[in-house]
Amino acid sequence: MQTVLGANGQIAVELARELDREYGADVRLVSRNPRRVNDSDTLARADLLDARQTAAAVDGSSIVYFTAGLPANTKLWEQQFPAMLQNALDAARTAGAKFAYFDNTYMYPQDDRLQTEQTPFEPVGPKGRVRAAMASMVLDEMARGEIPVLIGRAPEFYGPGRTQSITNTLIIDRLKAGKKPRVPVRDDRLRTLIWTPDASRALAVLGNTPDAYGQTWHLPVDEDRPTYREFVTTASETFGRDGEYTVTPRWALTAAGVVSAQVRELRELLPRYAHDNRFDSSAFRTRFPEFDVTTYRAGLDAIRREATT
């Protein structure tokens, strides 16, 4: 039994599909209100803030994937995320299950340096500090050595379905709605984005590869990093738009945070948009050379096709 915690998010949905399609796994989906992805899925209701419910949901699992998410609310992150993760780790240890943690890059420095698996944690803002603390919890469990543990880390998303990211919200969703895209801070800096189905497929590969445990992996990305100007141009061509867009400077986004709680919660991420974002996934690509990474153009075309069906 391979169990996915936080089962309704985009990463979890694609992960469940991949586990069923490529590995023939018995898949258990866990959340407060789980929904079946594959006909054969087992559903388990559990609040990950409740240790007993989490333990019951994980019992009998061979692999546990932590893909749980929370709204972009600092207070929720501080109060709930570490407790959810601790309950999941304790439950996996009790069940004797392998543990695969899906992570992001909020804890990395928001500057121009190349991001590798050895990049130090230098979080900017409270959500970054929460993610640094959570990653450290998983690394401590890895060092404990009682169960196999791995981390699969992804940069900012773009993708189909209900993918949530700044790029989807400001660029892709606006193009789909016939509106002019908005680029945060600068349009001349390199961006590294991961196609969400690739992130899920890669996490499934890692979870089902025994020698992948005991380390952190950067999940695979298209190494042809575009600037936002180039990304918007490609996206506009894909959607048949004129290519016009607006760059929203950092001061304007900061000012918008005064009246918008949603924008305010994202302000701590803004420094990274002033710099090249270079996320290196060469370790994964070397270990799994057969993994087919989706190009930006192919990903955008898939979103277009989805939007017209």
C-alpha positions as CSV (number, residue, x, y, z in Angstrom):
1,M,0.0,0.0,0.0
2,Q,1.4,3.4,-1.0
3,T,-0.3,6.2,0.9
4,V,-0.6,9.9,-0.2
5,L,-1.1,12.4,2.6
6,G,-2.8,15.6,1.6
7,A,-4.7,13.9,-1.2
8,N,-6.7,16.6,-3.0
9,G,-3.9,18.9,-4.2
10,Q,-2.6,18.9,-7.8
11,I,0.7,17.1,-6.9
12,A,-1.2,14.4,-5.0
13,V,-3.7,13.9,-7.8
14,E,-1.0,13.4,-10.4
15,L,1.0,11.3,-8.0
16,A,-2.0,8.9,-7.5
17,R,-2.4,8.6,-11.2
18,E,1.3,7.8,-11.7
19,L,1.4,5.2,-8.9
20,D,-1.5,3.4,-10.4
21,R,-0.5,3.7,-14.0
22,E,3.2,2.9,-13.8
23,Y,3.6,0.9,-10.6
24,G,0.3,-0.9,-10.3
25,A,0.3,0.2,-6.7
26,D,-2.5,-0.1,-4.2
27,V,-3.1,3.6,-3.5
28,R,-4.6,5.1,-0.3
29,L,-5.6,8.7,-0.5
30,V,-5.7,10.6,2.9
31,S,-7.2,14.0,3.7
32,R,-10.2,15.4,5.6
33,N,-12.3,14.8,2.5
34,P,-10.4,12.6,0.1
35,R,-11.6,12.1,-3.5
36,R,-10.9,9.0,-5.6
37,V,-8.5,9.6,-8.5
38,N,-8.3,6.0,-9.8
39,D,-11.2,3.5,-9.6
40,S,-9.1,1.2,-7.3
41,D,-8.1,3.9,-4.8
42,T,-8.8,3.4,-1.1
43,L,-10.0,6.5,0.7
44,A,-9.2,7.4,4.3
45,R,-10.5,10.4,6.2
46,A,-8.0,11.9,8.6
47,D,-7.1,15.3,10.0
48,L,-3.2,15.3,10.0
49,L,-3.3,17.5,13.1
50,D,-4.7,14.5,14.9
51,A,-1.9,12.0,15.7
52,R,-4.3,9.0,16.2
53,Q,-6.1,9.7,12.9
54,T,-2.9,10.0,11.1
55,A,-1.5,6.8,12.5
56,A,-4.7,4.9,11.6
57,A,-4.5,6.3,8.0
58,V,-0.9,5.3,7.6
59,D,-1.2,1.8,9.2
60,G,-0.3,-0.9,6.7
61,S,1.5,1.4,4.3
62,S,4.8,0.5,2.6
63,I,5.5,4.1,1.4
64,V,4.0,7.3,2.7
65,Y,4.1,10.5,0.6
66,F,3.7,13.8,2.4
67,T,2.2,16.2,-0.2
68,A,-0.1,18.2,2.2
69,G,-0.6,21.9,1.6
70,L,-2.1,24.8,3.4
71,P,-3.5,28.2,2.2
72,A,-0.9,31.0,2.0
73,N,-1.6,32.1,5.6
74,T,1.4,32.6,7.8
75,K,-0.4,31.9,11.1
76,L,-1.8,28.6,9.7
77,W,1.6,27.6,8.5
78,E,3.3,28.3,11.9
79,Q,0.5,26.6,13.9
80,Q,-0.3,23.6,11.7
81,F,2.4,22.6,9.2
82,P,5.1,21.4,11.7
83,A,2.5,19.5,13.7
84,M,1.0,17.8,10.6
85,L,4.5,16.7,9.5
86,Q,5.5,15.4,12.9
87,N,2.4,13.3,13.1
88,A,3.1,12.0,9.6
89,L,6.7,11.1,10.5
90,D,5.7,9.4,13.7
91,A,3.0,7.4,11.9
92,A,5.4,6.3,9.2
93,R,7.9,5.2,11.8
94,T,5.3,3.2,13.7
95,A,4.2,1.6,10.5
96,G,7.7,0.8,9.4
97,A,7.0,2.6,6.1
98,K,9.3,4.5,3.8
99,F,8.7,8.3,3.8
100,A,8.9,10.6,0.8
101,Y,8.5,14.3,1.6
102,F,7.5,16.7,-1.1
103,D,9.2,20.1,-0.5
104,N,9.6,23.5,-2.0
105,T,12.4,26.1,-2.1
106,Y,11.0,28.8,0.3
107,M,13.9,28.2,2.6
108,Y,16.6,28.9,0.0
109,P,18.3,32.3,-0.4
110,Q,16.4,34.6,-2.7
111,D,19.4,35.6,-4.8
112,D,21.3,34.7,-8.0
113,R,23.2,31.7,-6.7
114,L,22.7,28.3,-8.4
115,Q,20.4,26.2,-6.3
116,T,21.6,22.7,-5.7
117,E,20.8,20.1,-3.1
118,Q,23.6,21.5,-1.0
119,T,22.3,25.1,-1.0
120,P,22.1,26.3,2.6
121,F,18.8,27.3,4.2
122,E,18.6,31.1,4.5
123,P,14.9,31.8,4.6
124,V,13.4,35.2,4.1
125,G,10.1,35.7,6.0
126,P,8.0,33.5,8.3
127,K,6.8,31.0,5.7
128,G,10.3,30.4,4.6
129,R,11.3,29.8,8.2
130,V,8.5,27.3,8.6
131,R,9.6,25.4,5.5
132,A,13.2,25.4,6.7
133,A,12.1,24.0,10.1
134,M,10.0,21.3,8.4
135,A,12.8,20.3,6.0
136,S,15.1,20.1,9.0
137,M,12.6,17.8,10.8
138,V,12.7,15.4,7.8
139,L,16.5,15.5,7.7
140,D,16.6,14.7,11.4
141,E,14.4,11.7,10.7
142,M,16.6,10.7,7.8
143,A,19.7,10.8,10.2
144,R,17.8,8.8,12.8
145,G,17.8,5.9,10.3
146,E,14.9,4.0,11.6
147,I,12.9,4.2,8.4
148,P,14.0,5.1,4.8
149,V,13.4,8.8,4.1
150,L,13.9,11.1,1.1
151,I,13.1,14.7,0.1
152,G,11.9,15.6,-3.3
153,R,12.2,19.4,-3.7
154,A,10.6,21.5,-6.4
155,P,10.8,25.1,-7.6
156,E,7.8,27.2,-8.5
157,F,5.0,25.4,-10.3
158,Y,3.3,25.9,-13.5
159,G,0.8,23.4,-14.8
160,P,-2.7,22.2,-15.7
161,G,-5.8,21.6,-13.6
162,R,-5.8,23.3,-10.3
163,T,-2.1,24.1,-10.2
164,Q,-1.6,27.1,-7.8
165,S,1.4,29.4,-8.3
166,I,2.2,33.0,-9.0
167,T,3.0,32.1,-12.6
168,N,-0.3,30.3,-13.1
169,T,-2.3,33.1,-11.5
170,L,-0.6,36.2,-13.1
171,I,0.2,34.8,-16.5
172,I,-1.5,31.5,-17.6
173,D,-4.9,32.1,-15.9
174,R,-5.1,35.6,-17.3
175,L,-4.2,34.4,-20.8
176,K,-6.9,31.8,-20.6
177,A,-9.4,34.5,-19.6
178,G,-8.3,36.8,-22.5
179,K,-6.6,39.3,-20.2
180,K,-3.1,40.8,-20.3
181,P,-0.6,38.9,-18.3
182,R,1.2,40.5,-15.3
183,V,4.9,39.8,-14.6
184,P,6.0,40.3,-11.0
185,V,9.0,42.7,-10.4
186,R,11.1,42.1,-13.5
187,D,10.8,40.4,-16.9
188,D,14.5,40.0,-17.7
189,R,15.6,37.5,-15.1
190,L,15.8,33.8,-15.6
191,R,13.0,31.6,-14.2
192,T,13.0,27.9,-13.3
193,L,9.5,26.5,-13.2
194,I,8.5,22.8,-12.8
195,W,5.6,21.2,-14.7
196,T,3.4,19.8,-11.9
197,P,2.8,16.4,-13.6
198,D,6.6,16.0,-13.9
199,A,7.0,16.8,-10.2
200,S,4.5,14.1,-9.3
201,R,6.0,11.5,-11.8
202,A,9.5,12.2,-10.4
203,L,8.3,11.8,-6.8
204,A,6.8,8.4,-7.7
205,V,10.1,7.4,-9.3
206,L,12.0,8.3,-6.2
207,G,9.5,6.6,-3.9
208,N,9.8,3.4,-5.8
209,T,13.6,3.4,-6.1
210,P,15.2,1.9,-3.0
211,D,18.6,3.6,-3.4
212,A,17.0,7.0,-3.7
213,Y,16.3,7.1,0.0
214,G,18.6,8.8,2.5
215,Q,19.1,12.0,0.5
216,T,17.5,15.2,-0.9
217,W,16.7,15.3,-4.6
218,H,15.9,18.3,-6.8
219,L,13.0,17.2,-9.0
220,P,13.6,17.5,-12.8
221,V,13.1,20.7,-14.7
222,D,13.5,21.9,-18.2
223,E,17.1,23.3,-18.1
224,D,16.3,25.8,-20.9
225,R,15.5,28.5,-18.3
226,P,13.5,31.4,-19.9
227,T,13.2,34.9,-18.7
228,Y,9.6,35.9,-17.9
229,R,9.7,38.0,-21.1
230,E,10.4,34.8,-23.1
231,F,8.0,32.7,-21.1
232,V,5.1,35.2,-21.7
233,T,6.0,35.4,-25.4
234,T,5.8,31.6,-25.7
235,A,2.6,31.4,-23.6
236,S,1.0,34.2,-25.7
237,E,1.9,32.5,-28.9
238,T,0.4,29.2,-27.6
239,F,-2.9,30.9,-26.6
240,G,-3.0,33.0,-29.8
241,R,-2.6,36.3,-27.9
242,D,-0.7,39.5,-28.9
243,G,2.1,39.1,-26.4
244,E,1.5,42.3,-24.5
245,Y,2.0,42.2,-20.8
246,T,2.5,44.4,-17.8
247,V,5.5,44.3,-15.4
248,T,4.3,45.1,-11.8
249,P,7.1,46.5,-9.8
250,R,7.9,45.3,-6.3
251,W,6.8,48.6,-4.7
252,A,3.4,48.3,-6.3
253,L,3.0,44.7,-5.0
254,T,4.2,45.7,-1.6
255,A,1.6,48.6,-1.5
256,A,-1.1,46.2,-2.7
257,G,-0.4,44.1,0.4
258,V,-1.8,46.9,2.5
259,V,-5.3,46.2,1.2
260,S,-5.0,42.6,0.0
261,A,-4.4,39.8,2.5
262,Q,-3.6,37.4,-0.4
263,V,-0.9,39.7,-1.8
264,R,0.4,40.5,1.7
265,E,1.0,36.7,2.3
266,L,3.2,36.6,-0.8
267,R,5.4,39.6,-0.2
268,E,8.2,37.6,1.4
269,L,8.7,35.8,-2.0
270,L,9.1,39.0,-4.0
271,P,12.9,39.3,-3.6
272,R,13.4,36.2,-5.7
273,Y,11.7,37.8,-8.7
274,A,14.5,40.4,-8.8
275,H,17.1,37.8,-9.4
276,D,17.9,34.9,-11.8
277,N,16.3,31.7,-10.4
278,R,18.5,28.8,-11.4
279,F,17.4,25.5,-9.9
280,D,19.7,22.6,-10.7
281,S,18.3,19.1,-11.2
282,S,21.3,17.5,-12.7
283,A,21.6,14.8,-10.0
284,F,18.1,13.5,-10.7
285,R,18.7,13.6,-14.5
286,T,22.0,11.8,-14.2
287,R,20.5,9.1,-12.0
288,F,17.3,8.7,-14.1
289,P,18.4,9.6,-17.7
290,E,15.3,7.9,-19.1
291,F,13.0,10.4,-17.4
292,D,11.3,12.6,-20.0
293,V,11.2,16.2,-18.8
294,T,8.3,18.3,-20.3
295,T,9.5,21.4,-22.2
296,Y,7.9,24.8,-21.5
297,R,6.3,24.9,-24.9
298,A,4.9,21.4,-24.5
299,G,3.5,22.2,-21.1
300,L,1.9,25.4,-22.2
301,D,0.4,23.6,-25.2
302,A,-1.1,21.0,-22.9
303,I,-2.7,23.7,-20.8
304,R,-4.2,25.3,-23.9
305,R,-5.6,22.0,-25.0
306,E,-7.1,21.4,-21.6
307,A,-8.7,24.8,-21.6
308,T,-10.4,24.2,-24.9
309,T,-11.9,20.8,-24.1
